[in-house]
Amino acid sequence: MTVASLRASWERLWFAPEHARNLAGVRIAIATHALWIVLSRDYAATSGLPPEFWARVSDAVRWRFLTFPGLETLERWLAILAVLALLAVLIGWRARPAALVAGVLLYHLAPLETIIWTPSPYERGLEVSVLALIVLSAAPCADAWGVDARRRFHGAVPGPASDYRWPLVLIQLFVAQIYFFSGWSKLVRVGVDWLSAANRRAWLLLFNQYDEVAVFTTVGPWLADHAWLCGLLAVGSVALDLGFITVVASRLWRRILVPLAVLFHAGILVSMNIAFLNAPQLLVFINWHWLGARLSAPRGANGQSKLTPA
């Protein structure tokens, strides 16, 4: 493969004409997911905890996120503002400035869920949301399926353009890297021993003995009794993690690995009681343009859509 062909492939990945509906679908998916997370939390209550709870939170961490104790009323208003901004993003009204406001506020609010016991706000569902909202604030993300789109285009859908492509791919990459670096960290921090059946069995038993989180306690112990299944699950999970990055560039692998990831998370939930909060963000890989066109396509006499499948 020549340098010229590599460059052409790179430019095609990032700047090929893309449909406005696909970016709009990502906008709606990201905003809806973030709303679900924010509305299910009480971030302000953490700020209202007694100062003793904040004793181990360093000044560097407090200034990094501009998060300080004793500001419960202010944090509650900021959470309300974040919800309003996310609603604006969801309906496509002033979506770009609203996405910027929401992204900045979520960066500030997210650590309040964990800051009193760890300085890391990660793995709580808003990491990709913050990044995606900042990207959406720099892209024409409301040119379809939004209030602004109806005003600008009078109900029509604008044609494909590269302006819709790069933010879509970048947000998809944000989601895909969760899997890639999960597999990477397993092999780097633990090594090939992570792939052993004994390791998977130990984790299955451990998460099924936590009374605080153990809701499903049948599948996990059953799997732990079958060494070959434990080994298969260990190897398969790492293969999925490392291979998932291909869905960003390959339609074929997207059709295979995205549904497989959904099944993987469902299996992890019922076997290890681990709910992956970012799982709904897999919706960013859906071909929203094809789905929207299919739903709005004229129907034949037998009720079937006349649209050719993508």
C-alpha positions in Angstrom: 0.0 0.0 0.0 1.5 3.3 -1.1 1.6 6.6 0.9 -0.9 8.1 -1.5 -3.4 5.3 -1.0 -3.0 5.6 2.8 -3.6 9.3 2.6 -6.6 8.8 0.5 -8.0 6.2 2.9 -7.4 8.6 5.8 -9.1 11.5 4.2 -12.0 9.3 3.1 -12.4 8.1 6.7 -12.6 11.6 8.1 -13.9 13.8 5.3 -16.1 11.7 3.0 -19.6 13.2 2.5 -21.8 12.2 5.4 -25.6 12.5 6.0 -26.8 15.1 8.4 -29.2 12.6 10.0 -26.3 10.4 11.2 -24.7 13.3 13.1 -28.1 14.3 14.4 -28.8 10.8 15.6 -25.5 10.9 17.5 -26.5 14.2 19.0 -29.7 12.8 20.3 -28.1 9.6 21.6 -25.4 11.5 23.5 -27.8 14.1 25.0 -30.3 11.4 26.0 -27.7 9.2 27.7 -26.2 12.2 29.5 -29.6 13.3 30.7 -30.2 9.8 32.1 -27.0 9.9 34.0 -27.4 13.4 35.4 -31.1 13.0 36.4 -30.3 9.8 38.3 -27.6 11.5 40.4 -27.6 14.1 43.2 -24.2 15.8 42.6 -25.0 18.8 44.7 -25.5 16.6 47.8 -21.8 15.7 47.7 -20.8 19.4 48.0 -23.1 19.7 51.0 -21.3 16.9 52.9 -19.4 17.9 56.1 -15.8 19.1 55.4 -14.5 15.9 57.0 -15.6 14.0 54.0 -13.3 16.1 51.8 -10.2 15.7 54.0 -8.4 13.5 51.5 -9.3 15.5 48.4 -6.2 17.4 47.4 -6.2 21.1 46.4 -5.0 20.1 43.0 -8.0 17.9 42.4 -10.4 20.6 43.7 -8.9 23.2 41.4 -8.8 20.8 38.4 -12.5 20.4 38.4 -13.4 23.7 40.3 -15.2 21.5 42.8 -15.3 22.7 46.5 -17.3 21.7 49.5 -20.1 23.8 51.0 -21.6 25.0 47.7 -24.6 22.8 47.6 -27.0 25.5 46.4 -24.7 26.6 43.6 -24.1 23.0 42.5 -27.8 22.4 42.4 -28.4 25.3 40.1 -25.5 24.2 37.9 -27.0 20.8 37.7 -30.3 22.3 36.6 -28.5 24.4 34.0 -26.8 21.3 32.7 -30.1 19.5 32.3 -31.6 22.5 30.4 -28.5 22.6 28.2 -28.8 18.9 27.5 -32.5 19.3 26.7 -31.6 22.1 24.2 -29.0 19.7 22.6 -31.6 16.9 22.5 -34.3 19.0 20.6 -31.7 20.7 18.4 -32.4 24.3 19.7 -29.2 26.4 19.8 -27.5 23.0 19.9 -23.9 24.1 19.4 -23.7 26.7 22.3 -25.9 24.4 24.4 -23.5 21.5 23.8 -20.5 23.6 24.9 -22.3 24.7 28.1 -23.4 21.1 28.9 -19.9 19.7 28.2 -18.2 22.2 30.5 -20.8 21.7 33.3 -20.6 17.9 33.1 -16.8 18.1 33.3 -17.3 20.0 36.6 -20.2 18.0 38.0 -19.1 14.4 37.2 -16.3 14.2 39.8 -18.8 15.0 42.6 -20.0 11.4 42.3 -16.6 10.0 43.3 -14.4 12.8 44.6 -14.7 11.9 48.3 -13.3 8.4 47.7 -11.2 8.7 44.5 -10.0 11.6 42.5 -11.0 9.8 39.3 -14.5 10.6 37.8 -14.1 7.8 35.3 -16.3 4.8 34.7 -19.4 6.7 35.8 -20.9 7.2 32.4 -20.0 10.9 31.5 -16.4 10.6 30.2 -17.4 10.2 26.6 -20.4 12.6 27.0 -18.1 15.5 27.9 -15.8 14.9 25.0 -18.7 14.3 22.6 -20.5 17.4 23.6 -17.5 19.6 23.0 -17.1 18.1 19.6 -20.8 18.6 18.8 -20.4 22.3 19.9 -18.0 22.7 16.9 -20.1 20.9 14.4 -23.4 21.4 12.5 -25.1 18.7 14.6 -28.6 20.2 14.4 -29.1 20.3 10.7 -31.5 17.4 10.9 -34.1 16.3 13.5 -34.1 19.6 15.5 -35.8 22.9 16.0 -33.1 24.8 14.2 -33.2 22.4 11.3 -36.9 23.1 10.7 -36.3 26.8 10.7 -33.3 26.7 8.4 -34.2 24.0 6.0 -38.1 24.1 6.2 -38.3 20.4 7.0 -35.9 19.3 4.2 -32.8 17.3 4.9 -29.5 18.8 3.7 -27.3 16.8 1.4 -24.3 14.9 2.4 -21.2 17.0 3.5 -17.8 16.4 5.0 -18.8 18.7 7.9 -21.1 16.0 9.2 -18.4 13.3 8.8 -15.4 14.2 11.0 -17.4 14.9 14.2 -19.3 11.6 13.7 -16.1 9.6 13.3 -14.4 11.3 16.2 -17.3 10.6 18.6 -17.4 7.0 17.4 -13.7 6.8 18.1 -14.3 8.0 21.7 -16.7 5.1 22.2 -14.5 2.5 20.5 -11.4 3.5 22.5 -13.1 2.5 25.7 -13.0 -1.1 24.5 -9.5 -0.9 23.0 -7.8 0.5 26.1 -9.8 -1.9 28.3 -8.2 -4.8 26.4 -4.8 -3.0 26.4 -4.8 -2.5 30.1 -5.7 -6.1 30.8 -2.7 -7.4 28.9 -0.3 -4.6 30.0 -1.2 -4.6 33.7 -1.8 -8.3 34.2 -0.3 -10.0 31.2 -1.3 -13.2 29.5 -2.5 -14.6 32.8 -5.6 -12.5 32.4 -6.6 -14.8 29.6 -6.6 -17.9 31.8 -9.7 -19.7 32.8 -8.7 -19.5 36.5 -8.6 -15.8 36.4 -12.1 -15.5 34.8 -13.5 -18.0 37.3 -12.1 -16.0 40.2 -13.7 -12.8 38.9 -17.0 -14.6 38.3 -17.1 -15.9 41.9 -16.0 -12.6 43.4 -18.7 -10.5 41.8 -21.3 -13.0 42.7 -20.4 -12.8 46.4 -20.8 -9.0 46.8 -24.2 -8.8 48.6 -24.3 -5.0 47.9 -24.4 -5.6 44.1 -25.2 -9.2 43.5 -28.7 -9.2 41.9 -28.1 -12.1 39.5 -26.5 -15.1 41.2 -27.3 -18.0 38.9 -25.4 -17.6 35.7 -22.1 -16.5 37.1 -21.5 -19.6 39.4 -22.7 -21.9 36.7 -20.1 -20.5 34.3 -17.5 -20.7 37.0 -18.1 -24.5 37.2 -17.1 -24.9 33.5 -13.4 -24.2 32.9 -13.6 -24.3 29.1 -16.3 -21.6 29.2 -14.3 -19.4 31.5 -11.3 -19.7 29.2 -13.5 -18.9 26.1 -15.0 -15.9 27.8 -11.5 -14.6 28.9 -10.1 -14.8 25.4 -13.2 -13.6 23.7 -13.6 -10.5 25.8 -10.0 -9.4 25.1 -10.5 -10.1 21.4 -13.6 -8.0 21.4 -11.9 -5.2 23.3 -8.9 -5.0 20.9 -10.9 -5.6 17.8 -13.7 -3.2 18.4 -11.6 -0.3 17.2 -12.2 -1.6 13.6 -15.9 -0.6 13.7 -14.9 3.1 13.2 -13.6 2.4 9.7 -15.3 -0.8 8.7 -19.1 -1.2 8.0 -18.7 -5.0 8.0 -17.1 -5.1 11.4 -19.6 -2.6 12.7 -22.5 -4.9 11.8 -20.8 -7.8 13.6 -19.1 -6.3 16.6 -21.6 -3.7 17.8 -24.4 -6.3 18.3 -21.8 -8.6 19.8 -20.9 -5.9 22.2 -24.5 -5.5 23.3 -24.7 -9.2 23.9 -21.4 -9.1 25.8 -22.6 -6.4 28.2 -25.9 -8.2 28.7 -23.9 -11.3 29.6 -21.6 -9.4 31.9 -24.7 -8.0 33.7 -26.3 -11.3 34.4 -23.1 -13.2 35.2 -21.1 -10.6 37.1 -23.6 -7.9 38.0 -21.6 -5.2 36.2 -23.7 -2.6 34.4 -21.7 -0.8 31.7 -23.2 2.7 31.9 -21.8 3.7 28.5 -23.5 0.8 26.7 -26.3 3.1 25.3 -23.7 5.1 23.5 -23.3 2.2 21.1 -26.2 3.9 19.4 -23.6 6.3 17.8 -22.8 3.4 15.3 -26.3 3.1 13.9 -27.0 4.3 10.4 -29.5 6.9 11.4 -29.9 8.2 7.9 -31.0 4.8 6.5 -33.3 4.2 9.5 -34.9 7.7 9.2 -35.3 7.3 5.4 -36.8 3.8 5.9 -39.4 5.1 8.4 -40.4 8.0 6.1 -40.3 6.0 2.9 -43.5 5.6 0.9 -45.2 2.2 1.5 -46.4 -0.2 -1.2 -49.8 -1.8 -1.4 -48.7 -4.6 0.9 -47.4 -2.1 3.5 -43.7 -2.8 2.8 -41.2 0.0 2.4 -40.0 0.7 -1.1 -36.6 1.7 0.2 -33.7 -0.6 -0.6 -31.8 -1.7 2.5 -28.4 0.0 3.2 
